[in-house]
Amino acid sequence: MYEWFKFLHLAAGIVWLGGMALVILALRPVAIQRLPPPERLPLMSGVLSRFFVMVWISIALILATGFWMLSLTDMKLAPRGWHAMSGLGVLMCLVFGHIWFVPFRRLKAAVTAEDWPAAGKALAQIHPLVLTNFALGWAAVLAVVVWR
Protein backbone atom coordinates (compact mmCIF):
# COMPACT_ATOMS: atom_id res chain seq x y z
CA MET A 1 0.00 0.00 0.00
CA TYR A 2 2.82 2.38 0.92
CA GLU A 3 4.36 2.06 -2.57
CA TRP A 4 1.06 3.05 -4.23
CA PHE A 5 0.74 6.12 -2.01
CA LYS A 6 4.34 7.06 -2.73
CA PHE A 7 3.69 6.62 -6.48
CA LEU A 8 0.63 8.89 -6.33
CA HIS A 9 2.61 11.43 -4.28
CA LEU A 10 5.45 11.47 -6.82
CA ALA A 11 3.12 11.49 -9.83
CA ALA A 12 1.23 14.50 -8.49
CA GLY A 13 4.50 16.34 -7.83
CA ILE A 14 5.73 15.52 -11.33
CA VAL A 15 2.51 16.85 -12.88
CA TRP A 16 2.79 20.10 -10.89
CA LEU A 17 6.52 20.69 -11.49
CA GLY A 18 6.35 19.50 -15.08
CA GLY A 19 3.43 21.78 -15.85
CA MET A 20 5.26 24.75 -14.38
CA ALA A 21 8.34 23.88 -16.45
CA LEU A 22 6.27 23.72 -19.63
CA VAL A 23 4.56 27.07 -18.98
CA ILE A 24 7.70 28.91 -17.79
CA LEU A 25 10.24 27.54 -20.23
CA ALA A 26 8.24 26.82 -23.39
CA LEU A 27 4.70 28.18 -23.64
CA ARG A 28 5.07 31.67 -22.14
CA PRO A 29 8.20 32.73 -24.07
CA VAL A 30 6.80 31.57 -27.41
CA ALA A 31 3.39 33.14 -26.74
CA ILE A 32 5.03 36.48 -25.86
CA GLN A 33 7.23 36.33 -28.95
CA ARG A 34 4.58 35.26 -31.47
CA LEU A 35 1.17 36.47 -30.33
CA PRO A 36 -0.28 39.95 -29.75
CA PRO A 37 -2.07 40.52 -26.40
CA PRO A 38 -5.62 39.93 -27.75
CA GLU A 39 -4.54 36.41 -28.77
CA ARG A 40 -1.88 35.68 -26.13
CA LEU A 41 -3.85 36.61 -23.02
CA PRO A 42 -6.93 34.42 -23.73
CA LEU A 43 -4.56 31.56 -24.65
CA MET A 44 -2.62 31.87 -21.40
CA SER A 45 -5.83 32.23 -19.39
CA GLY A 46 -7.26 29.10 -21.00
CA VAL A 47 -4.07 27.08 -20.54
CA LEU A 48 -3.74 28.19 -16.91
CA SER A 49 -7.42 27.38 -16.28
CA ARG A 50 -6.84 23.78 -17.35
CA PHE A 51 -3.44 23.48 -15.68
CA PHE A 52 -4.66 24.95 -12.39
CA VAL A 53 -7.38 22.29 -12.16
CA MET A 54 -4.59 19.72 -12.44
CA VAL A 55 -2.66 21.60 -9.74
CA TRP A 56 -5.67 21.44 -7.36
CA ILE A 57 -5.88 17.68 -7.94
CA SER A 58 -2.12 17.38 -7.45
CA ILE A 59 -2.30 19.34 -4.21
CA ALA A 60 -5.06 17.08 -2.90
CA LEU A 61 -3.06 13.97 -3.77
CA ILE A 62 0.23 15.36 -2.43
CA LEU A 63 -1.27 16.43 0.88
CA ALA A 64 -3.34 13.28 1.38
CA THR A 65 -0.58 10.84 0.48
CA GLY A 66 2.14 12.86 2.18
CA PHE A 67 0.30 13.13 5.47
CA TRP A 68 -0.65 9.44 5.29
CA MET A 69 2.98 8.40 4.73
CA LEU A 70 4.17 10.71 7.51
CA SER A 71 1.56 9.26 9.87
CA LEU A 72 3.28 5.87 9.58
CA THR A 73 6.49 7.11 11.18
CA ASP A 74 7.64 8.80 14.34
CA MET A 75 8.31 12.37 13.20
CA LYS A 76 11.20 12.61 15.66
CA LEU A 77 12.91 9.84 13.69
CA ALA A 78 11.95 11.06 10.21
CA PRO A 79 14.80 12.37 8.03
CA ARG A 80 15.26 16.14 8.14
CA GLY A 81 14.57 16.25 4.41
CA TRP A 82 11.03 15.01 5.05
CA HIS A 83 10.42 17.89 7.43
CA ALA A 84 11.86 20.36 4.90
CA MET A 85 9.80 18.85 2.07
CA SER A 86 6.64 19.08 4.17
CA GLY A 87 7.23 22.73 5.04
CA LEU A 88 8.15 23.69 1.48
CA GLY A 89 5.14 21.78 0.12
CA VAL A 90 2.73 23.58 2.44
CA LEU A 91 4.32 26.90 1.44
CA MET A 92 3.84 25.99 -2.23
CA CYS A 93 0.17 25.27 -1.57
CA LEU A 94 -0.24 28.67 0.08
CA VAL A 95 1.49 30.44 -2.83
CA PHE A 96 -0.74 28.60 -5.29
CA GLY A 97 -3.84 29.50 -3.28
CA HIS A 98 -2.84 33.16 -3.56
CA ILE A 99 -2.28 32.79 -7.32
CA TRP A 100 -5.70 31.18 -7.75
CA PHE A 101 -7.72 33.57 -5.60
CA VAL A 102 -6.06 36.88 -6.50
CA PRO A 103 -4.19 37.45 -9.78
CA PHE A 104 -5.72 34.50 -11.65
CA ARG A 105 -9.24 35.73 -10.89
CA ARG A 106 -8.21 39.17 -12.13
CA LEU A 107 -6.76 37.62 -15.29
CA LYS A 108 -9.95 35.73 -16.10
CA ALA A 109 -12.14 38.77 -15.44
CA ALA A 110 -9.92 41.03 -17.56
CA VAL A 111 -9.83 38.54 -20.44
CA THR A 112 -13.63 38.23 -20.32
CA ALA A 113 -13.89 42.03 -20.45
CA GLU A 114 -11.21 42.18 -23.17
CA ASP A 115 -9.25 44.58 -20.96
CA TRP A 116 -5.83 43.64 -22.29
CA PRO A 117 -3.76 46.01 -20.09
CA ALA A 118 -5.43 44.64 -16.92
CA ALA A 119 -5.05 41.06 -18.17
CA GLY A 120 -1.38 41.66 -18.92
CA LYS A 121 -0.87 43.12 -15.45
CA ALA A 122 -2.55 40.12 -13.80
CA LEU A 123 -0.51 37.67 -15.85
CA ALA A 124 2.65 39.60 -14.94
CA GLN A 125 1.72 39.14 -11.26
CA ILE A 126 1.28 35.39 -11.73
CA HIS A 127 4.67 34.82 -13.38
CA PRO A 128 6.99 35.55 -10.41
CA LEU A 129 4.73 33.53 -8.11
CA VAL A 130 4.94 30.53 -10.43
CA LEU A 131 8.73 31.00 -10.58
CA THR A 132 8.76 31.01 -6.77
CA ASN A 133 6.75 27.78 -6.62
CA PHE A 134 8.98 26.21 -9.25
CA ALA A 135 12.06 26.98 -7.14
CA LEU A 136 10.34 25.81 -3.94
CA GLY A 137 9.32 22.55 -5.63
CA TRP A 138 12.86 21.79 -6.71
CA ALA A 139 14.13 22.75 -3.25
CA ALA A 140 11.70 20.21 -1.77
CA VAL A 141 12.93 17.51 -4.15
CA LEU A 142 16.53 18.37 -3.30
CA ALA A 143 15.81 18.33 0.44
CA VAL A 144 14.17 14.92 0.44
CA VAL A 145 16.83 13.36 -1.79
CA VAL A 146 19.94 14.88 -0.18
CA TRP A 147 19.10 15.77 3.42
CA ARG A 148 18.87 12.57 5.41
C-alpha positions as CSV (number, residue, x, y, z in Angstrom):
1,M,0.0,0.0,0.0
2,Y,2.8,2.4,0.9
3,E,4.4,2.1,-2.6
4,W,1.1,3.1,-4.2
5,F,0.7,6.1,-2.0
6,K,4.3,7.1,-2.7
7,F,3.7,6.6,-6.5
8,L,0.6,8.9,-6.3
9,H,2.6,11.4,-4.3
10,L,5.5,11.5,-6.8
11,A,3.1,11.5,-9.8
12,A,1.2,14.5,-8.5
13,G,4.5,16.3,-7.8
14,I,5.7,15.5,-11.3
15,V,2.5,16.9,-12.9
16,W,2.8,20.1,-10.9
17,L,6.5,20.7,-11.5
18,G,6.4,19.5,-15.1
19,G,3.4,21.8,-15.9
20,M,5.3,24.7,-14.4
21,A,8.3,23.9,-16.4
22,L,6.3,23.7,-19.6
23,V,4.6,27.1,-19.0
24,I,7.7,28.9,-17.8
25,L,10.2,27.5,-20.2
26,A,8.2,26.8,-23.4
27,L,4.7,28.2,-23.6
28,R,5.1,31.7,-22.1
29,P,8.2,32.7,-24.1
30,V,6.8,31.6,-27.4
31,A,3.4,33.1,-26.7
32,I,5.0,36.5,-25.9
33,Q,7.2,36.3,-28.9
34,R,4.6,35.3,-31.5
35,L,1.2,36.5,-30.3
36,P,-0.3,39.9,-29.7
37,P,-2.1,40.5,-26.4
38,P,-5.6,39.9,-27.8
39,E,-4.5,36.4,-28.8
40,R,-1.9,35.7,-26.1
41,L,-3.9,36.6,-23.0
42,P,-6.9,34.4,-23.7
43,L,-4.6,31.6,-24.6
44,M,-2.6,31.9,-21.4
45,S,-5.8,32.2,-19.4
46,G,-7.3,29.1,-21.0
47,V,-4.1,27.1,-20.5
48,L,-3.7,28.2,-16.9
49,S,-7.4,27.4,-16.3
50,R,-6.8,23.8,-17.3
51,F,-3.4,23.5,-15.7
52,F,-4.7,24.9,-12.4
53,V,-7.4,22.3,-12.2
54,M,-4.6,19.7,-12.4
55,V,-2.7,21.6,-9.7
56,W,-5.7,21.4,-7.4
57,I,-5.9,17.7,-7.9
58,S,-2.1,17.4,-7.5
59,I,-2.3,19.3,-4.2
60,A,-5.1,17.1,-2.9
61,L,-3.1,14.0,-3.8
62,I,0.2,15.4,-2.4
63,L,-1.3,16.4,0.9
64,A,-3.3,13.3,1.4
65,T,-0.6,10.8,0.5
66,G,2.1,12.9,2.2
67,F,0.3,13.1,5.5
68,W,-0.6,9.4,5.3
69,M,3.0,8.4,4.7
70,L,4.2,10.7,7.5
71,S,1.6,9.3,9.9
72,L,3.3,5.9,9.6
73,T,6.5,7.1,11.2
74,D,7.6,8.8,14.3
75,M,8.3,12.4,13.2
76,K,11.2,12.6,15.7
77,L,12.9,9.8,13.7
78,A,12.0,11.1,10.2
79,P,14.8,12.4,8.0
80,R,15.3,16.1,8.1
81,G,14.6,16.2,4.4
82,W,11.0,15.0,5.0
83,H,10.4,17.9,7.4
84,A,11.9,20.4,4.9
85,M,9.8,18.8,2.1
86,S,6.6,19.1,4.2
87,G,7.2,22.7,5.0
88,L,8.1,23.7,1.5
89,G,5.1,21.8,0.1
90,V,2.7,23.6,2.4
91,L,4.3,26.9,1.4
92,M,3.8,26.0,-2.2
93,C,0.2,25.3,-1.6
94,L,-0.2,28.7,0.1
95,V,1.5,30.4,-2.8
96,F,-0.7,28.6,-5.3
97,G,-3.8,29.5,-3.3
98,H,-2.8,33.2,-3.6
99,I,-2.3,32.8,-7.3
100,W,-5.7,31.2,-7.8
101,F,-7.7,33.6,-5.6
102,V,-6.1,36.9,-6.5
103,P,-4.2,37.4,-9.8
104,F,-5.7,34.5,-11.6
105,R,-9.2,35.7,-10.9
106,R,-8.2,39.2,-12.1
107,L,-6.8,37.6,-15.3
108,K,-10.0,35.7,-16.1
109,A,-12.1,38.8,-15.4
110,A,-9.9,41.0,-17.6
111,V,-9.8,38.5,-20.4
112,T,-13.6,38.2,-20.3
113,A,-13.9,42.0,-20.4
114,E,-11.2,42.2,-23.2
115,D,-9.3,44.6,-21.0
116,W,-5.8,43.6,-22.3
117,P,-3.8,46.0,-20.1
118,A,-5.4,44.6,-16.9
119,A,-5.0,41.1,-18.2
120,G,-1.4,41.7,-18.9
121,K,-0.9,43.1,-15.5
122,A,-2.6,40.1,-13.8
123,L,-0.5,37.7,-15.8
124,A,2.7,39.6,-14.9
125,Q,1.7,39.1,-11.3
126,I,1.3,35.4,-11.7
127,H,4.7,34.8,-13.4
128,P,7.0,35.6,-10.4
129,L,4.7,33.5,-8.1
130,V,4.9,30.5,-10.4
131,L,8.7,31.0,-10.6
132,T,8.8,31.0,-6.8
133,N,6.7,27.8,-6.6
134,F,9.0,26.2,-9.3
135,A,12.1,27.0,-7.1
136,L,10.3,25.8,-3.9
137,G,9.3,22.6,-5.6
138,W,12.9,21.8,-6.7
139,A,14.1,22.7,-3.2
140,A,11.7,20.2,-1.8
141,V,12.9,17.5,-4.1
142,L,16.5,18.4,-3.3
143,A,15.8,18.3,0.4
144,V,14.2,14.9,0.4
145,V,16.8,13.4,-1.8
146,V,19.9,14.9,-0.2
147,W,19.1,15.8,3.4
148,R,18.9,12.6,5.4
